[in-house]
Amino acid sequence: MRISAIWGYVFGGSFSSDWTHINSVDYNAETQQILVSVHNFNEYWIINHDELNQGIVSRVGNPAAN
């Protein structure tokens, strides 16, 4: 199955080279976390940015993407 077919089925959109387009980014210096709104996933992600625990902490939004 082609990636464009999978993309349309799972995320309800069309495939393009900008499939990870991010609408907004915010940084919380107190928690050292980054919040990003990912357009084509219909989600927002919270990412740890501290030296010991880097990575995605939470994904909220599209249940088909989990």
PDB file as gemmi writes it, atoms N, CA and C in Angstrom:
CRYST1    1.000    1.000    1.000  90.00  90.00  90.00 P 1                      
ATOM      1  N   MET A   1       0.845  -1.177   0.000  1.00  0.00           N  
ATOM      2  CA  MET A   1       0.000   0.000   0.000  1.00  0.00           C  
ATOM      3  C   MET A   1       0.896   1.247   0.000  1.00  0.00           C  
ATOM      4  N   ARG A   2       0.552   2.207  -0.797  1.00  0.00           N  
ATOM      5  CA  ARG A   2       1.331   3.446  -0.871  1.00  0.00           C  
ATOM      6  C   ARG A   2       1.085   4.312   0.357  1.00  0.00           C  
ATOM      7  N   ILE A   3       2.109   5.094   0.712  1.00  0.00           N  
ATOM      8  CA  ILE A   3       2.010   5.974   1.890  1.00  0.00           C  
ATOM      9  C   ILE A   3       0.867   6.971   1.748  1.00  0.00           C  
ATOM     10  N   SER A   4       0.583   7.436   0.544  1.00  0.00           N  
ATOM     11  CA  SER A   4      -0.508   8.396   0.364  1.00  0.00           C  
ATOM     12  C   SER A   4      -1.857   7.764   0.705  1.00  0.00           C  
ATOM     13  N   ALA A   5      -2.033   6.478   0.402  1.00  0.00           N  
ATOM     14  CA  ALA A   5      -3.280   5.789   0.742  1.00  0.00           C  
ATOM     15  C   ALA A   5      -3.396   5.614   2.247  1.00  0.00           C  
ATOM     16  N   ILE A   6      -2.302   5.247   2.903  1.00  0.00           N  
ATOM     17  CA  ILE A   6      -2.298   5.099   4.360  1.00  0.00           C  
ATOM     18  C   ILE A   6      -2.599   6.437   5.010  1.00  0.00           C  
ATOM     19  N   TRP A   7      -1.944   7.482   4.519  1.00  0.00           N  
ATOM     20  CA  TRP A   7      -2.144   8.823   5.079  1.00  0.00           C  
ATOM     21  C   TRP A   7      -3.611   9.231   5.003  1.00  0.00           C  
ATOM     22  N   GLY A   8      -4.233   9.019   3.851  1.00  0.00           N  
ATOM     23  CA  GLY A   8      -5.628   9.396   3.674  1.00  0.00           C  
ATOM     24  C   GLY A   8      -6.557   8.599   4.561  1.00  0.00           C  
ATOM     25  N   TYR A   9      -6.239   7.317   4.761  1.00  0.00           N  
ATOM     26  CA  TYR A   9      -7.088   6.469   5.595  1.00  0.00           C  
ATOM     27  C   TYR A   9      -6.947   6.819   7.076  1.00  0.00           C  
ATOM     28  N   VAL A  10      -5.739   6.923   7.570  1.00  0.00           N  
ATOM     29  CA  VAL A  10      -5.508   7.131   9.002  1.00  0.00           C  
ATOM     30  C   VAL A  10      -5.766   8.572   9.414  1.00  0.00           C  
ATOM     31  N   PHE A  11      -5.291   9.518   8.632  1.00  0.00           N  
ATOM     32  CA  PHE A  11      -5.346  10.913   9.048  1.00  0.00           C  
ATOM     33  C   PHE A  11      -6.381  11.738   8.300  1.00  0.00           C  
ATOM     34  N   GLY A  12      -7.028  11.166   7.299  1.00  0.00           N  
ATOM     35  CA  GLY A  12      -8.093  11.870   6.600  1.00  0.00           C  
ATOM     36  C   GLY A  12      -7.611  13.028   5.749  1.00  0.00           C  
ATOM     37  N   GLY A  13      -6.374  12.988   5.308  1.00  0.00           N  
ATOM     38  CA  GLY A  13      -5.847  14.084   4.500  1.00  0.00           C  
ATOM     39  C   GLY A  13      -5.070  13.573   3.310  1.00  0.00           C  
ATOM     40  N   SER A  14      -4.540  14.477   2.556  1.00  0.00           N  
ATOM     41  CA  SER A  14      -3.732  14.090   1.411  1.00  0.00           C  
ATOM     42  C   SER A  14      -2.255  14.179   1.781  1.00  0.00           C  
ATOM     43  N   PHE A  15      -1.458  13.360   1.146  1.00  0.00           N  
ATOM     44  CA  PHE A  15      -0.020  13.316   1.420  1.00  0.00           C  
ATOM     45  C   PHE A  15       0.690  14.436   0.681  1.00  0.00           C  
ATOM     46  N   SER A  16       1.593  15.102   1.364  1.00  0.00           N  
ATOM     47  CA  SER A  16       2.420  16.117   0.718  1.00  0.00           C  
ATOM     48  C   SER A  16       3.784  16.107   1.382  1.00  0.00           C  
ATOM     49  N   SER A  17       4.706  16.872   0.842  1.00  0.00           N  
ATOM     50  CA  SER A  17       6.049  16.920   1.414  1.00  0.00           C  
ATOM     51  C   SER A  17       6.074  17.656   2.746  1.00  0.00           C  
ATOM     52  N   ASP A  18       4.991  18.335   3.095  1.00  0.00           N  
ATOM     53  CA  ASP A  18       4.908  19.093   4.344  1.00  0.00           C  
ATOM     54  C   ASP A  18       3.981  18.384   5.346  1.00  0.00           C  
ATOM     55  N   TRP A  19       4.084  17.073   5.431  1.00  0.00           N  
ATOM     56  CA  TRP A  19       3.150  16.293   6.234  1.00  0.00           C  
ATOM     57  C   TRP A  19       3.352  16.456   7.739  1.00  0.00           C  
ATOM     58  N   THR A  20       4.474  16.992   8.173  1.00  0.00           N  
ATOM     59  CA  THR A  20       4.697  17.241   9.603  1.00  0.00           C  
ATOM     60  C   THR A  20       4.625  18.728   9.919  1.00  0.00           C  
ATOM     61  N   HIS A  21       3.840  19.461   9.172  1.00  0.00           N  
ATOM     62  CA  HIS A  21       3.700  20.909   9.353  1.00  0.00           C  
ATOM     63  C   HIS A  21       3.298  21.239  10.795  1.00  0.00           C  
ATOM     64  N   ILE A  22       4.009  22.151  11.410  1.00  0.00           N  
ATOM     65  CA  ILE A  22       3.725  22.571  12.791  1.00  0.00           C  
ATOM     66  C   ILE A  22       3.166  23.984  12.759  1.00  0.00           C  
ATOM     67  N   ASN A  23       1.987  24.161  13.366  1.00  0.00           N  
ATOM     68  CA  ASN A  23       1.338  25.466  13.378  1.00  0.00           C  
ATOM     69  C   ASN A  23       1.916  26.399  14.423  1.00  0.00           C  
ATOM     70  N   SER A  24       2.206  25.879  15.597  1.00  0.00           N  
ATOM     71  CA  SER A  24       2.714  26.752  16.651  1.00  0.00           C  
ATOM     72  C   SER A  24       3.650  25.988  17.570  1.00  0.00           C  
ATOM     73  N   VAL A  25       4.530  26.756  18.219  1.00  0.00           N  
ATOM     74  CA  VAL A  25       5.512  26.202  19.150  1.00  0.00           C  
ATOM     75  C   VAL A  25       5.562  27.124  20.358  1.00  0.00           C  
ATOM     76  N   ASP A  26       5.589  26.521  21.533  1.00  0.00           N  
ATOM     77  CA  ASP A  26       5.716  27.296  22.759  1.00  0.00           C  
ATOM     78  C   ASP A  26       6.683  26.569  23.680  1.00  0.00           C  
ATOM     79  N   TYR A  27       7.504  27.314  24.396  1.00  0.00           N  
ATOM     80  CA  TYR A  27       8.491  26.723  25.308  1.00  0.00           C  
ATOM     81  C   TYR A  27       8.215  27.179  26.728  1.00  0.00           C  
ATOM     82  N   ASN A  28       8.179  26.230  27.658  1.00  0.00           N  
ATOM     83  CA  ASN A  28       8.008  26.526  29.070  1.00  0.00           C  
ATOM     84  C   ASN A  28       9.356  26.319  29.747  1.00  0.00           C  
ATOM     85  N   ALA A  29      10.044  27.407  30.077  1.00  0.00           N  
ATOM     86  CA  ALA A  29      11.373  27.328  30.660  1.00  0.00           C  
ATOM     87  C   ALA A  29      11.360  26.694  32.047  1.00  0.00           C  
ATOM     88  N   GLU A  30      10.259  26.857  32.756  1.00  0.00           N  
ATOM     89  CA  GLU A  30      10.163  26.300  34.105  1.00  0.00           C  
ATOM     90  C   GLU A  30      10.168  24.765  34.099  1.00  0.00           C  
ATOM     91  N   THR A  31       9.442  24.162  33.166  1.00  0.00           N  
ATOM     92  CA  THR A  31       9.381  22.699  33.074  1.00  0.00           C  
ATOM     93  C   THR A  31      10.321  22.138  32.015  1.00  0.00           C  
ATOM     94  N   GLN A  32      10.933  23.010  31.226  1.00  0.00           N  
ATOM     95  CA  GLN A  32      11.790  22.630  30.104  1.00  0.00           C  
ATOM     96  C   GLN A  32      11.044  21.740  29.117  1.00  0.00           C  
ATOM     97  N   GLN A  33       9.810  22.119  28.830  1.00  0.00           N  
ATOM     98  CA  GLN A  33       8.997  21.377  27.873  1.00  0.00           C  
ATOM     99  C   GLN A  33       8.600  22.273  26.703  1.00  0.00           C  
ATOM    100  N   ILE A  34       8.479  21.641  25.549  1.00  0.00           N  
ATOM    101  CA  ILE A  34       8.077  22.318  24.321  1.00  0.00           C  
ATOM    102  C   ILE A  34       6.695  21.800  23.932  1.00  0.00           C  
ATOM    103  N   LEU A  35       5.789  22.698  23.607  1.00  0.00           N  
ATOM    104  CA  LEU A  35       4.463  22.347  23.130  1.00  0.00           C  
ATOM    105  C   LEU A  35       4.407  22.668  21.645  1.00  0.00           C  
ATOM    106  N   VAL A  36       4.039  21.691  20.817  1.00  0.00           N  
ATOM    107  CA  VAL A  36       3.904  21.921  19.379  1.00  0.00           C  
ATOM    108  C   VAL A  36       2.526  21.462  18.917  1.00  0.00           C  
ATOM    109  N   SER A  37       1.930  22.221  18.019  1.00  0.00           N  
ATOM    110  CA  SER A  37       0.664  21.871  17.401  1.00  0.00           C  
ATOM    111  C   SER A  37       0.969  21.347  16.004  1.00  0.00           C  
ATOM    112  N   VAL A  38       0.691  20.068  15.774  1.00  0.00           N  
ATOM    113  CA  VAL A  38       1.042  19.418  14.508  1.00  0.00           C  
ATOM    114  C   VAL A  38      -0.219  19.309  13.646  1.00  0.00           C  
ATOM    115  N   HIS A  39      -0.255  20.131  12.605  1.00  0.00           N  
ATOM    116  CA  HIS A  39      -1.455  20.337  11.796  1.00  0.00           C  
ATOM    117  C   HIS A  39      -2.029  19.044  11.216  1.00  0.00           C  
ATOM    118  N   ASN A  40      -1.283  18.315  10.427  1.00  0.00           N  
ATOM    119  CA  ASN A  40      -1.811  17.156   9.714  1.00  0.00           C  
ATOM    120  C   ASN A  40      -2.078  15.951  10.611  1.00  0.00           C  
ATOM    121  N   PHE A  41      -1.560  15.958  11.810  1.00  0.00           N  
ATOM    122  CA  PHE A  41      -1.850  14.886  12.757  1.00  0.00           C  
ATOM    123  C   PHE A  41      -3.076  15.229  13.615  1.00  0.00           C  
ATOM    124  N   ASN A  42      -3.526  16.482  13.545  1.00  0.00           N  
ATOM    125  CA  ASN A  42      -4.622  16.957  14.398  1.00  0.00           C  
ATOM    126  C   ASN A  42      -4.324  16.684  15.864  1.00  0.00           C  
ATOM    127  N   GLU A  43      -3.100  16.992  16.257  1.00  0.00           N  
ATOM    128  CA  GLU A  43      -2.630  16.723  17.611  1.00  0.00           C  
ATOM    129  C   GLU A  43      -1.778  17.872  18.108  1.00  0.00           C  
ATOM    130  N   TYR A  44      -1.572  17.885  19.427  1.00  0.00           N  
ATOM    131  CA  TYR A  44      -0.466  18.664  19.956  1.00  0.00           C  
ATOM    132  C   TYR A  44       0.404  17.733  20.767  1.00  0.00           C  
ATOM    133  N   TRP A  45       1.699  18.013  20.757  1.00  0.00           N  
ATOM    134  CA  TRP A  45       2.682  17.174  21.444  1.00  0.00           C  
ATOM    135  C   TRP A  45       3.378  17.997  22.512  1.00  0.00           C  
ATOM    136  N   ILE A  46       3.665  17.369  23.628  1.00  0.00           N  
ATOM    137  CA  ILE A  46       4.486  17.972  24.674  1.00  0.00           C  
ATOM    138  C   ILE A  46       5.797  17.191  24.683  1.00  0.00           C  
ATOM    139  N   ILE A  47       6.898  17.922  24.526  1.00  0.00           N  
ATOM    140  CA  ILE A  47       8.218  17.305  24.393  1.00  0.00           C  
ATOM    141  C   ILE A  47       9.122  17.794  25.514  1.00  0.00           C  
ATOM    142  N   ASN A  48       9.737  16.854  26.233  1.00  0.00           N  
ATOM    143  CA  ASN A  48      10.731  17.220  27.245  1.00  0.00           C  
ATOM    144  C   ASN A  48      12.004  17.687  26.569  1.00  0.00           C  
ATOM    145  N   HIS A  49      12.599  18.740  27.095  1.00  0.00           N  
ATOM    146  CA  HIS A  49      13.831  19.265  26.535  1.00  0.00           C  
ATOM    147  C   HIS A  49      14.943  19.330  27.583  1.00  0.00           C  
ATOM    148  N   ASP A  50      14.729  18.701  28.765  1.00  0.00           N  
ATOM    149  CA  ASP A  50      15.799  18.731  29.758  1.00  0.00           C  
ATOM    150  C   ASP A  50      16.889  17.734  29.359  1.00  0.00           C  
ATOM    151  N   GLU A  51      18.047  17.841  29.966  1.00  0.00           N  
ATOM    152  CA  GLU A  51      19.209  17.039  29.555  1.00  0.00           C  
ATOM    153  C   GLU A  51      19.032  15.551  29.836  1.00  0.00           C  
ATOM    154  N   LEU A  52      18.289  15.189  30.862  1.00  0.00           N  
ATOM    155  CA  LEU A  52      18.177  13.783  31.252  1.00  0.00           C  
ATOM    156  C   LEU A  52      17.043  13.036  30.565  1.00  0.00           C  
ATOM    157  N   ASN A  53      15.949  13.698  30.275  1.00  0.00           N  
ATOM    158  CA  ASN A  53      14.749  13.022  29.777  1.00  0.00           C  
ATOM    159  C   ASN A  53      14.190  13.703  28.535  1.00  0.00           C  
ATOM    160  N   GLN A  54      14.854  13.564  27.413  1.00  0.00           N  
ATOM    161  CA  GLN A  54      14.367  14.181  26.186  1.00  0.00           C  
ATOM    162  C   GLN A  54      13.421  13.234  25.465  1.00  0.00           C  
ATOM    163  N   GLY A  55      12.398  13.798  24.835  1.00  0.00           N  
ATOM    164  CA  GLY A  55      11.466  13.004  24.046  1.00  0.00           C  
ATOM    165  C   GLY A  55      10.027  13.441  24.252  1.00  0.00           C  
ATOM    166  N   ILE A  56       9.124  12.799  23.517  1.00  0.00           N  
ATOM    167  CA  ILE A  56       7.707  13.130  23.588  1.00  0.00           C  
ATOM    168  C   ILE A  56       7.134  12.596  24.895  1.00  0.00           C  
ATOM    169  N   VAL A  57       6.509  13.489  25.652  1.00  0.00           N  
ATOM    170  CA  VAL A  57       5.884  13.141  26.921  1.00  0.00           C  
ATOM    171  C   VAL A  57       4.426  12.777  26.693  1.00  0.00           C  
ATOM    172  N   SER A  58       3.759  13.522  25.806  1.00  0.00           N  
ATOM    173  CA  SER A  58       2.331  13.342  25.613  1.00  0.00           C  
ATOM    174  C   SER A  58       1.947  13.706  24.191  1.00  0.00           C  
ATOM    175  N   ARG A  59       0.994  12.942  23.648  1.00  0.00           N  
ATOM    176  CA  ARG A  59       0.370  13.257  22.361  1.00  0.00           C  
ATOM    177  C   ARG A  59      -1.122  13.334  22.617  1.00  0.00           C  
ATOM    178  N   VAL A  60      -1.744  14.454  22.280  1.00  0.00           N  
ATOM    179  CA  VAL A  60      -3.161  14.652  22.552  1.00  0.00           C  
ATOM    180  C   VAL A  60      -3.860  15.039  21.254  1.00  0.00           C  
ATOM    181  N   GLY A  61      -4.985  14.395  20.972  1.00  0.00           N  
ATOM    182  CA  GLY A  61      -5.742  14.763  19.784  1.00  0.00           C  
ATOM    183  C   GLY A  61      -6.264  13.565  19.036  1.00  0.00           C  
ATOM    184  N   ASN A  62      -5.706  13.287  17.887  1.00  0.00           N  
ATOM    185  CA  ASN A  62      -6.191  12.288  16.951  1.00  0.00           C  
ATOM    186  C   ASN A  62      -6.032  10.857  17.499  1.00  0.00           C  
ATOM    187  N   PRO A  63      -7.136  10.181  17.850  1.00  0.00           N  
ATOM    188  CA  PRO A  63      -7.028   8.833  18.409  1.00  0.00           C  
ATOM    189  C   PRO A  63      -6.525   7.803  17.397  1.00  0.00           C  
ATOM    190  N   ALA A  64      -6.669   8.058  16.098  1.00  0.00           N  
ATOM    191  CA  ALA A  64      -6.190   7.122  15.086  1.00  0.00           C  
ATOM    192  C   ALA A  64      -4.680   7.086  14.992  1.00  0.00           C  
ATOM    193  N   ALA A  65      -4.012   8.100  15.524  1.00  0.00           N  
ATOM    194  CA  ALA A  65      -2.558   8.189  15.426  1.00  0.00           C  
ATOM    195  C   ALA A  65      -1.840   7.550  16.602  1.00  0.00           C  
ATOM    196  N   ASN A  66      -2.559   7.157  17.616  1.00  0.00           N  
ATOM    197  CA  ASN A  66      -1.927   6.580  18.812  1.00  0.00           C  
ATOM    198  C   ASN A  66      -1.613   5.129  18.661  1.00  0.00           C  
TER     199      ASN A  66                                                      
END                                                                             
